[in-house]
């Protein structure tokens, strides 16, 4: 005779192990995805900070174009104020009142 109790017990242990492994994989993947998202946001923030630093240097030294660390900014001055661009995108616009 085959012991049915022992086989069903092994089956439950196997199912519980698989469910626990699935939960562990799910939690781990969620944590890793959040870490990757935070790293991307941190890299974007650091880039914006460096662009603003280069823009500040360009305005303070009265240069129309300044390239530093691979970041190129262009400063447009007019009677109304100053506008700073990076890669054709407006970063800062200061107007006189």
VMD Tcl script that builds the backbone (N, CA, C; Angstrom):
set m [mol new atoms 291]
animate dup $m
set s [atomselect $m all]
$s set {name element resname resid chain x y z} {
  {N N UNK 1 A 0.828 -1.192 0.000}
  {CA C UNK 1 A 0.000 0.000 0.000}
  {C C UNK 1 A 0.868 1.250 0.000}
  {N N UNK 2 A 0.354 2.257 -0.637}
  {CA C UNK 2 A 1.052 3.544 -0.709}
  {C C UNK 2 A 0.504 4.437 0.387}
  {N N UNK 3 A 1.399 5.159 1.034}
  {CA C UNK 3 A 0.994 6.065 2.105}
  {C C UNK 3 A 0.528 7.386 1.481}
  {N N UNK 4 A -0.768 7.619 1.407}
  {CA C UNK 4 A -1.345 8.801 0.769}
  {C C UNK 4 A -1.076 10.052 1.606}
  {N N UNK 5 A -1.110 9.933 2.907}
  {CA C UNK 5 A -0.883 11.097 3.766}
  {C C UNK 5 A 0.479 11.727 3.506}
  {N N UNK 6 A 1.509 10.919 3.418}
  {CA C UNK 6 A 2.859 11.429 3.232}
  {C C UNK 6 A 2.999 12.118 1.868}
  {N N UNK 7 A 2.411 11.583 0.822}
  {CA C UNK 7 A 2.501 12.184 -0.510}
  {C C UNK 7 A 1.773 13.523 -0.561}
  {N N UNK 8 A 0.610 13.603 0.047}
  {CA C UNK 8 A -0.122 14.864 0.023}
  {C C UNK 8 A 0.604 15.920 0.855}
  {N N UNK 9 A 1.271 15.508 1.909}
  {CA C UNK 9 A 2.036 16.445 2.720}
  {C C UNK 9 A 3.201 17.014 1.926}
  {N N UNK 10 A 3.906 16.176 1.171}
  {CA C UNK 10 A 5.002 16.651 0.320}
  {C C UNK 10 A 4.481 17.613 -0.754}
  {N N UNK 11 A 3.302 17.323 -1.286}
  {CA C UNK 11 A 2.703 18.207 -2.291}
  {C C UNK 11 A 2.388 19.582 -1.720}
  {N N UNK 12 A 1.869 19.633 -0.512}
  {CA C UNK 12 A 1.577 20.922 0.122}
  {C C UNK 12 A 2.858 21.697 0.409}
  {N N UNK 13 A 3.871 21.009 0.856}
  {CA C UNK 13 A 5.151 21.678 1.115}
  {C C UNK 13 A 5.717 22.241 -0.180}
  {N N UNK 14 A 5.620 21.493 -1.271}
  {CA C UNK 14 A 6.095 21.966 -2.566}
  {C C UNK 14 A 5.308 23.183 -3.030}
  {N N UNK 15 A 4.006 23.161 -2.895}
  {CA C UNK 15 A 3.174 24.302 -3.301}
  {C C UNK 15 A 3.493 25.521 -2.446}
  {N N UNK 16 A 3.628 25.339 -1.151}
  {CA C UNK 16 A 3.971 26.468 -0.275}
  {C C UNK 16 A 5.334 27.040 -0.627}
  {N N UNK 17 A 6.278 26.173 -0.957}
  {CA C UNK 17 A 7.615 26.643 -1.352}
  {C C UNK 17 A 7.550 27.453 -2.635}
  {N N UNK 18 A 6.766 26.990 -3.591}
  {CA C UNK 18 A 6.624 27.715 -4.856}
  {C C UNK 18 A 5.951 29.067 -4.655}
  {N N UNK 19 A 4.936 29.107 -3.813}
  {CA C UNK 19 A 4.255 30.376 -3.533}
  {C C UNK 19 A 5.203 31.332 -2.825}
  {N N UNK 20 A 5.973 30.822 -1.861}
  {CA C UNK 20 A 6.939 31.678 -1.155}
  {C C UNK 20 A 7.999 32.207 -2.118}
  {N N UNK 21 A 8.473 31.357 -3.026}
  {CA C UNK 21 A 9.463 31.784 -4.013}
  {C C UNK 21 A 8.872 32.850 -4.936}
  {N N UNK 22 A 7.619 32.684 -5.358}
  {CA C UNK 22 A 6.973 33.668 -6.226}
  {C C UNK 22 A 6.829 35.008 -5.516}
  {N N UNK 23 A 6.465 34.978 -4.247}
  {CA C UNK 23 A 6.344 36.229 -3.481}
  {C C UNK 23 A 7.705 36.899 -3.348}
  {N N UNK 24 A 8.747 36.112 -3.077}
  {CA C UNK 24 A 10.101 36.659 -2.963}
  {C C UNK 24 A 10.559 37.290 -4.273}
  {N N UNK 25 A 10.291 36.626 -5.390}
  {CA C UNK 25 A 10.658 37.164 -6.702}
  {C C UNK 25 A 9.902 38.453 -6.980}
  {N N UNK 26 A 8.625 38.495 -6.653}
  {CA C UNK 26 A 7.814 39.689 -6.880}
  {C C UNK 26 A 8.331 40.869 -6.062}
  {N N UNK 27 A 8.585 40.636 -4.794}
  {CA C UNK 27 A 9.080 41.713 -3.928}
  {C C UNK 27 A 10.450 42.181 -4.395}
  {N N UNK 28 A 11.316 41.249 -4.746}
  {CA C UNK 28 A 12.664 41.615 -5.211}
  {C C UNK 28 A 12.605 42.426 -6.495}
  {N N UNK 29 A 11.754 42.024 -7.436}
  {CA C UNK 29 A 11.661 42.763 -8.693}
  {C C UNK 29 A 11.080 44.163 -8.479}
  {N N UNK 30 A 10.130 44.304 -7.571}
  {CA C UNK 30 A 9.583 45.629 -7.277}
  {C C UNK 30 A 10.644 46.536 -6.660}
  {N N UNK 31 A 11.436 45.995 -5.753}
  {CA C UNK 31 A 12.502 46.790 -5.116}
  {C C UNK 31 A 13.544 47.200 -6.144}
  {N N UNK 32 A 13.973 46.278 -7.002}
  {CA C UNK 32 A 14.976 46.598 -8.017}
  {C C UNK 32 A 14.458 47.621 -9.028}
  {N N UNK 33 A 13.199 47.524 -9.398}
  {CA C UNK 33 A 12.617 48.505 -10.323}
  {C C UNK 33 A 12.593 49.890 -9.700}
  {N N UNK 34 A 12.267 49.967 -8.421}
  {CA C UNK 34 A 12.247 51.258 -7.733}
  {C C UNK 34 A 13.655 51.839 -7.624}
  {N N UNK 35 A 14.637 50.994 -7.395}
  {CA C UNK 35 A 16.025 51.464 -7.341}
  {C C UNK 35 A 16.443 52.022 -8.696}
  {N N UNK 36 A 16.101 51.329 -9.775}
  {CA C UNK 36 A 16.429 51.827 -11.115}
  {C C UNK 36 A 15.740 53.153 -11.411}
  {N N UNK 37 A 14.492 53.276 -11.017}
  {CA C UNK 37 A 13.763 54.530 -11.228}
  {C C UNK 37 A 14.413 55.675 -10.461}
  {N N UNK 38 A 14.789 55.420 -9.214}
  {CA C UNK 38 A 15.438 56.456 -8.415}
  {C C UNK 38 A 16.791 56.843 -8.978}
  {N N UNK 39 A 17.529 55.881 -9.516}
  {CA C UNK 39 A 18.822 56.202 -10.140}
  {C C UNK 39 A 18.639 57.088 -11.365}
  {N N UNK 40 A 17.619 56.771 -12.181}
  {CA C UNK 40 A 17.353 57.614 -13.353}
  {C C UNK 40 A 16.977 59.033 -12.947}
  {N N UNK 41 A 16.132 59.160 -11.926}
  {CA C UNK 41 A 15.747 60.489 -11.449}
  {C C UNK 41 A 16.948 61.244 -10.892}
  {N N UNK 42 A 17.821 60.547 -10.176}
  {CA C UNK 42 A 19.014 61.177 -9.628}
  {C C UNK 42 A 19.940 61.650 -10.750}
  {N N UNK 43 A 20.089 60.841 -11.789}
  {CA C UNK 43 A 20.924 61.234 -12.925}
  {C C UNK 43 A 20.337 62.455 -13.632}
  {N N UNK 44 A 19.022 62.489 -13.797}
  {CA C UNK 44 A 18.379 63.657 -14.419}
  {C C UNK 44 A 18.574 64.905 -13.563}
  {N N UNK 45 A 18.427 64.765 -12.258}
  {CA C UNK 45 A 18.616 65.917 -11.366}
  {C C UNK 45 A 20.057 66.418 -11.393}
  {N N UNK 46 A 21.020 65.504 -11.424}
  {CA C UNK 46 A 22.421 65.908 -11.496}
  {C C UNK 46 A 22.723 66.620 -12.811}
  {N N UNK 47 A 22.118 66.126 -13.910}
  {CA C UNK 47 A 22.308 66.791 -15.198}
  {C C UNK 47 A 21.727 68.205 -15.173}
  {N N UNK 48 A 20.523 68.355 -14.619}
  {CA C UNK 48 A 19.917 69.683 -14.531}
  {C C UNK 48 A 20.756 70.612 -13.669}
  {N N UNK 49 A 21.303 70.093 -12.584}
  {CA C UNK 49 A 22.144 70.908 -11.710}
  {C C UNK 49 A 23.403 71.354 -12.450}
  {N N UNK 50 A 23.998 70.454 -13.225}
  {CA C UNK 50 A 25.201 70.815 -13.966}
  {C C UNK 50 A 24.886 71.826 -15.075}
  {N N UNK 51 A 23.736 71.671 -15.729}
  {CA C UNK 51 A 23.329 72.637 -16.753}
  {C C UNK 51 A 23.152 74.020 -16.128}
  {N N UNK 52 A 22.521 74.087 -14.969}
  {CA C UNK 52 A 22.329 75.376 -14.306}
  {C C UNK 52 A 23.663 75.983 -13.875}
  {N N UNK 53 A 24.595 75.160 -13.460}
  {CA C UNK 53 A 25.914 75.675 -13.090}
  {C C UNK 53 A 26.643 76.252 -14.302}
  {N N UNK 54 A 26.588 75.535 -15.421}
  {CA C UNK 54 A 27.222 76.039 -16.643}
  {C C UNK 54 A 26.524 77.308 -17.113}
  {N N UNK 55 A 25.206 77.359 -17.016}
  {CA C UNK 55 A 24.459 78.561 -17.409}
  {C C UNK 55 A 24.843 79.741 -16.523}
  {N N UNK 56 A 24.994 79.512 -15.232}
  {CA C UNK 56 A 25.403 80.580 -14.313}
  {C C UNK 56 A 26.782 81.095 -14.674}
  {N N UNK 57 A 27.705 80.183 -14.974}
  {CA C UNK 57 A 29.057 80.601 -15.373}
  {C C UNK 57 A 29.030 81.415 -16.656}
  {N N UNK 58 A 28.211 81.000 -17.622}
  {CA C UNK 58 A 28.134 81.726 -18.897}
  {C C UNK 58 A 27.594 83.133 -18.689}
  {N N UNK 59 A 26.577 83.277 -17.849}
  {CA C UNK 59 A 25.998 84.604 -17.598}
  {C C UNK 59 A 26.991 85.480 -16.828}
  {N N UNK 60 A 27.656 84.904 -15.831}
  {CA C UNK 60 A 28.593 85.690 -15.026}
  {C C UNK 60 A 29.812 86.140 -15.818}
  {N N UNK 61 A 30.265 85.324 -16.764}
  {CA C UNK 61 A 31.437 85.693 -17.567}
  {C C UNK 61 A 31.053 86.425 -18.844}
  {N N UNK 62 A 29.746 86.688 -19.032}
  {CA C UNK 62 A 29.220 87.442 -20.179}
  {C C UNK 62 A 29.576 86.782 -21.515}
  {N N UNK 63 A 29.491 85.469 -21.553}
  {CA C UNK 63 A 29.735 84.725 -22.789}
  {C C UNK 63 A 28.404 84.361 -23.423}
  {N N UNK 64 A 28.388 84.318 -24.776}
  {CA C UNK 64 A 27.166 83.941 -25.480}
  {C C UNK 64 A 27.014 82.435 -25.574}
  {N N UNK 65 A 28.132 81.716 -25.619}
  {CA C UNK 65 A 28.095 80.262 -25.655}
  {C C UNK 65 A 29.178 79.728 -24.732}
  {N N UNK 66 A 28.851 78.657 -24.038}
  {CA C UNK 66 A 29.818 78.034 -23.145}
  {C C UNK 66 A 29.579 76.535 -23.157}
  {N N UNK 67 A 30.660 75.796 -23.371}
  {CA C UNK 67 A 30.603 74.337 -23.336}
  {C C UNK 67 A 31.547 73.860 -22.247}
  {N N UNK 68 A 31.007 73.060 -21.341}
  {CA C UNK 68 A 31.794 72.556 -20.228}
  {C C UNK 68 A 31.267 71.176 -19.856}
  {N N UNK 69 A 32.161 70.205 -19.747}
  {CA C UNK 69 A 31.796 68.827 -19.392}
  {C C UNK 69 A 30.733 68.249 -20.328}
  {N N UNK 70 A 30.809 68.597 -21.601}
  {CA C UNK 70 A 29.854 68.065 -22.564}
  {C C UNK 70 A 28.510 68.759 -22.572}
  {N N UNK 71 A 28.369 69.816 -21.806}
  {CA C UNK 71 A 27.109 70.564 -21.747}
  {C C UNK 71 A 27.334 71.909 -22.421}
  {N N UNK 72 A 26.552 72.176 -23.437}
  {CA C UNK 72 A 26.666 73.421 -24.181}
  {C C UNK 72 A 25.444 74.285 -23.915}
  {N N UNK 73 A 25.672 75.503 -23.470}
  {CA C UNK 73 A 24.577 76.443 -23.239}
  {C C UNK 73 A 24.781 77.663 -24.116}
  {N N UNK 74 A 23.669 78.266 -24.503}
  {CA C UNK 74 A 23.673 79.480 -25.308}
  {C C UNK 74 A 22.901 80.551 -24.552}
  {N N UNK 75 A 23.478 81.745 -24.478}
  {CA C UNK 75 A 22.849 82.853 -23.763}
  {C C UNK 75 A 22.414 83.892 -24.780}
  {N N UNK 76 A 21.150 84.254 -24.746}
  {CA C UNK 76 A 20.603 85.315 -25.607}
  {C C UNK 76 A 20.251 86.506 -24.718}
  {N N UNK 77 A 20.858 87.637 -25.021}
  {CA C UNK 77 A 20.584 88.857 -24.258}
  {C C UNK 77 A 19.772 89.816 -25.124}
  {N N UNK 78 A 18.831 90.497 -24.495}
  {CA C UNK 78 A 18.035 91.500 -25.192}
  {C C UNK 78 A 17.711 92.614 -24.202}
  {N N UNK 79 A 16.973 93.607 -24.669}
  {CA C UNK 79 A 16.571 94.709 -23.797}
  {C C UNK 79 A 15.601 94.232 -22.711}
  {N N UNK 80 A 14.825 93.191 -23.026}
  {CA C UNK 80 A 13.839 92.701 -22.072}
  {C C UNK 80 A 14.433 91.790 -20.996}
  {N N UNK 81 A 15.570 91.123 -21.285}
  {CA C UNK 81 A 16.156 90.240 -20.287}
  {C C UNK 81 A 17.141 89.260 -20.894}
  {N N UNK 82 A 17.365 88.170 -20.194}
  {CA C UNK 82 A 18.317 87.151 -20.603}
  {C C UNK 82 A 17.589 85.805 -20.672}
  {N N UNK 83 A 17.901 85.042 -21.734}
  {CA C UNK 83 A 17.360 83.699 -21.876}
  {C C UNK 83 A 18.519 82.739 -22.103}
  {N N UNK 84 A 18.496 81.612 -21.400}
  {CA C UNK 84 A 19.554 80.612 -21.525}
  {C C UNK 84 A 18.949 79.344 -22.120}
  {N N UNK 85 A 19.623 78.803 -23.153}
  {CA C UNK 85 A 19.167 77.602 -23.846}
  {C C UNK 85 A 20.217 76.501 -23.725}
  {N N UNK 86 A 19.731 75.274 -23.652}
  {CA C UNK 86 A 20.605 74.108 -23.734}
  {C C UNK 86 A 19.996 73.151 -24.732}
  {N N UNK 87 A 20.730 72.851 -25.786}
  {CA C UNK 87 A 20.257 71.985 -26.878}
  {C C UNK 87 A 18.955 72.506 -27.474}
  {N N UNK 88 A 18.833 73.805 -27.620}
  {CA C UNK 88 A 17.649 74.406 -28.214}
  {C C UNK 88 A 16.455 74.502 -27.285}
  {N N UNK 89 A 16.600 74.063 -26.063}
  {CA C UNK 89 A 15.504 74.100 -25.099}
  {C C UNK 89 A 15.767 75.203 -24.082}
  {N N UNK 90 A 14.743 76.023 -23.844}
  {CA C UNK 90 A 14.893 77.134 -22.900}
  {C C UNK 90 A 14.992 76.595 -21.473}
  {N N UNK 91 A 16.024 77.069 -20.780}
  {CA C UNK 91 A 16.226 76.626 -19.407}
  {C C UNK 91 A 15.830 77.718 -18.432}
  {N N UNK 92 A 16.348 78.908 -18.664}
  {CA C UNK 92 A 16.085 80.036 -17.772}
  {C C UNK 92 A 15.703 81.240 -18.622}
  {N N UNK 93 A 14.717 81.965 -18.140}
  {CA C UNK 93 A 14.369 83.241 -18.765}
  {C C UNK 93 A 14.184 84.263 -17.658}
  {N N UNK 94 A 15.024 85.291 -17.699}
  {CA C UNK 94 A 14.950 86.367 -16.698}
  {C C UNK 94 A 14.607 87.643 -17.442}
  {N N UNK 95 A 13.532 88.315 -17.013}
  {CA C UNK 95 A 13.129 89.539 -17.702}
  {C C UNK 95 A 13.216 90.730 -16.745}
  {N N UNK 96 A 13.464 91.877 -17.359}
  {CA C UNK 96 A 13.513 93.120 -16.586}
  {C C UNK 96 A 12.124 93.689 -16.479}
  {N N UNK 97 A 11.823 94.265 -15.336}
  {CA C UNK 97 A 10.509 94.863 -15.124}
  {C C UNK 97 A 10.602 96.357 -15.167}
}
mol reanalyze $m
mol bondsrecalc $m
mol representation Tube
mol addrep $m
